[in-house]
Structure formats: C-alpha cells, structure tokens
Amino acid sequence: MSARETLAADGFIRFEADETKALLGDEAIAQWKAFADSWNDLGLDTFMADGGRYRRRRFAAFSARPGAVARKPHQPHWQSRDYNPLNGGVQRWFEPVTDAIADHPVTQGLIAAGLSLFGSPAAPWHVELHQFRIEAKAGEAGLPTPEGAHRDGVDWVIVMLVDRRNVESGVTDIYAPDGTSLGAFTLTAPGDAVFLDDRRVLHGVTPIRPRDESTPAVRDVLVVTFRQDDAA
C-alpha cells in the first residue's frame, strides 16, 4: 500500500527516520546539523494560559503549491477555542523562523513531501511552520500538547522529531473523533515523523520527564500544517 493509500485508509501514516530522510533527499540530510542546532535559539512561549514556561518556539507562514513555495509576511498564529480551549481565541505573536531555516533544504523538503501526499487544491495551501522545544526538569513535567488530544483546525499536519535528549515518555497517541484509540507510538530518532489528516483524527503527546533528573529533558519537533484557504 502506498503512503497516500495508507493515509487515506487510516487517517495518519508514520515514517521512521530513514524513510523521512529519503523523502527529504541527500542535500537536506547533509545539512541536518545546522537545521537541528537552530532549536537552541527559540524564544519562550509566553502565551501559555496554564502559566507554564516549558515551551519555546518560532513561527512562519507560507503560500505553497508544487514548485512554488513563498513565505508570507510575518503574522500571528490563531486558533479558535473550539480547537484549542487552553490557548485559543487570541492572536499569538511568536518570534519568526529565521530565513536560514525557512529556506533550509529540510524545511523545503518537508513542505514538498506534504504537497506530494496531500494533493493540490485550486488555491495554494496556507502552510504554517512551528519550531517547538519542550523542556522538563526534576519535579516539573513538560507538556507537548497541554490542550490534550486535539485537532489543529487545519486539513493536514506533519510532526517531525528533530531531537530528543534525556526524555522519559512523550508518547504520541492518535484517536478517532469518538475517542477510539487508533495507535500509539513514540518518536525517538531524529527524523521520525507522522503525517495526519486533521479532519479525521485527533492527536496528543503525553508529558515528558527527564530520565536523569540531574539534567533537563528536551524534545524538539517541527510541526507543519496545511490548510486550504481561498485567501492563501
């Protein structure tokens, strides 16, 4: 069964790191270290309604169709409370993704992989790019999805692990809208990824904790969302 057929049948497809890297291509993999190192320069997410200070991020938006990916002017990230009851309903301005990462072969390769799997609507996709770092320390868990199992309110979602250090747990759970479990797995190797049909399934990640409590735990991911938008 092809990746597109699996995605259509199950509502999600998981790629092991080697499979993802094959999608991205040799140039992207040769430059992976500089890409991953950029997660060391993310600003604190100060919009957490739970008061948490465990998440860092950068954000960018693009207009994308096969062969034509263009970055949009910097803009806020917005979700309705229907999809994000914790942090939704407000315009959240995050520090922009740097030009080096927006143009990076890994970023562009992942967007291209999404375009290949998700198809081409009449208008370009509105694509949003989120660099996330979740941190945890002794006695203080980090919450990758503090809103719980959720939909993002888009059409498609890609989650790719960039790094995972000293982490306990962080299990990805996939659910049907009625709460039926469709799968559970842990992204452990840089490049492990899952592609999701956000219209059909919910996803969530369990809290992370440090394996060795003498040092922090760090989970870095890149999230790319695709939304069909006539205004894109």
N, C-alpha and C positions, 0 to 999 in steps of 0.2 A: 504494500500500500504506500502511495506517495505521501510526502509530508502534507500536501494540500488536502489529500483524501482523508488522512488521519485527523487533521484539523477540522474538516467538515463533519467527520463522524463523531468525534469526541469533544469538540469544543476547545481543545488545547493539544499542544504537542511539546514534548520535552526533548531538548537536544543536549547530548553530552558535549563536553568542552571540545573534543576533537571534531565533532560534527559541526559545531558552531564555527570553529576556526576554519574549517573547509569552506563554509559559506562565505566567510569574510575575505579569504584569499591571503596569499603569501605576504603581500605588502603590508596588510594590516597586522598580521602576526609579527612581522619583523619589527614593527613599531609599537608593540603592545606595552612595553615597559613605560615609555613616556606617557602613553594613554592612562595606564593604571596609576602612575605617580601623580597625576593631576588631582586625584581624590584627596591628596594631602593638603589641598588648598581650597576647601569648600567652606562657605560661611555657615554660621549657626542658623538653624531654622527657628526663628523667634515667633512663629505663628502657632505654636503648639498650644491648643486650648487646654490640654491637661497640665500645662506648666513644665513639661519635660524639656530637658536640654540634652537629649541623647541623639538628635538628628542634625546632620549637616547636609547642605545641598546647593546645587546650581541648576539653572533652568534656561531653556531656549525653545523657540518655536520655529517651524519651517513650513513652507509650502512644498509638497512633494508629489511628483508623478515620475514614472520611469524615464530616466535620462535627464530629469530636470528637478533638482533639489535646491531650493533657495531659502536662505534664512530670512525670517521676518524681523521687523523691528522688535526690540525687547518689550515685553508685555507682561502683565500679571498672569499668574495661574489662578484659575477659578473653577470651583466645583460647587454644585448645589448641595444643600444639606440632605437631599434625597440619596445622594451617593456618598457623601462624607459628612455624617452627622457631627463629627468632632470638630473638623477644621473648615467645613464648607460654608458657603454663604458670604464669603468676603474675598476681596481681591488680595492675593498674596504675592507681593513683590519679592523675588529672590535674586541674589546676585546672578548675573548672566554666565552661561557657559562661555569659556574663553573661545576666541576664534580658532585657536590651535586645536581644540577638542571638537568644536563644531565641524571643522573641515577635516578632521583626522580620518585616515582610512578605516579605522574600526567603526567610528560613528557612521560614516557614509556607507560602509559595507553592511551594517546592521539595518539602516534605513532601506537600502536596496533589497536586502533579504525580505524585509516586511513587504515592500512593494511587490516582490515576486510572488509571495504567498497570499497576499490579501487582495490582489487584483487592482484594476484601475477604474475608479468611478469617473463620471463625466467631468467633475471638477477635481482639481488637485486635492490630495489629502492634507488636512491640517495635522501636522505632526508635532508633538511636544516631547522634549528630551529632558530627563531628570537625572542628575547625578546625585545619588544618595549615599551617605555614610551613616550607619547606625553604630553607636558606641555603647558599651556596657562596662560596668566595673563591679567590684565586690559590693553586694548588697543593693545594687541598682541595675535592674534589667534594662535592655534597650528594646524598643518596640518597632519592628519594621513596618507593621500595619496597625497602628494604635486604634484605628477605626474598626478593627476586626475584619471578618470575612466581608468582602465588598466587591462591587463593580466600580470602575472608574468613571463611568458615564461617557465612554467613547465606543468605537467599534472594535478596535484591536489593541492588545497590549503585548509588549515584549519586555521580559525581565531577564537581564543577563548578569550573572555574578562576575565581578571584577576582582575582588579579593575577599578573603575570609581568614581572620587571624585570631587564634585563641578563643574560638566560638563554640559554645555548647548550645544545641538546639538550632532554632532558625529553620524549622520545617515548613515547607510550602504545602498548603492544603488547597485543593480545588473542590468546589461544591456546585451542585445543581441549584437552581433557584429555590427548590423546596427543601434545601438543606442536606440532600443526599450527598455523601462523600463520593467524589469521582476519582480521587487519587491523592496521595501524599508522598512527598519526596523532599530531599534536601539538596540544594545547590551547594556543592562543596569545592569544585575545582574552578579556577578562573576560566570563564568561557561557558560554563554550564548555563543553560538558558531554558526558558519556557515561553511559548507563544500562545496567547489566549484570545478566544472570541469573547470579548467583554459583553456582548449582547446576550450570551447564553450561559456563561459560568461566572461564579464568584471566586475570588482568591484571597488568601490571607497567609501570613507567616507568623509562626509562634515566636514569642520573645526570646532574645538571645541573652546568654550569660557567659562570663569568662570561664573557661576550663581551669585555668590557673588564675586564682583570684588576686595574685600579686601583680598582674599586669592587665590592662584593659582588653576587652574584646572588640573587634572591629569587623563589620560586614559592609562591604562596598558593592553597590549594584548600579547598573544603568537601566532605567526604565524608559521605554519609547512607546508613546501612544499614538494611534492613528484614528482620526475622526473625519467622516465625510461631512463636508461643510461647504455649502454653495458660496460662502464668503471667503473661503480659503484662497 
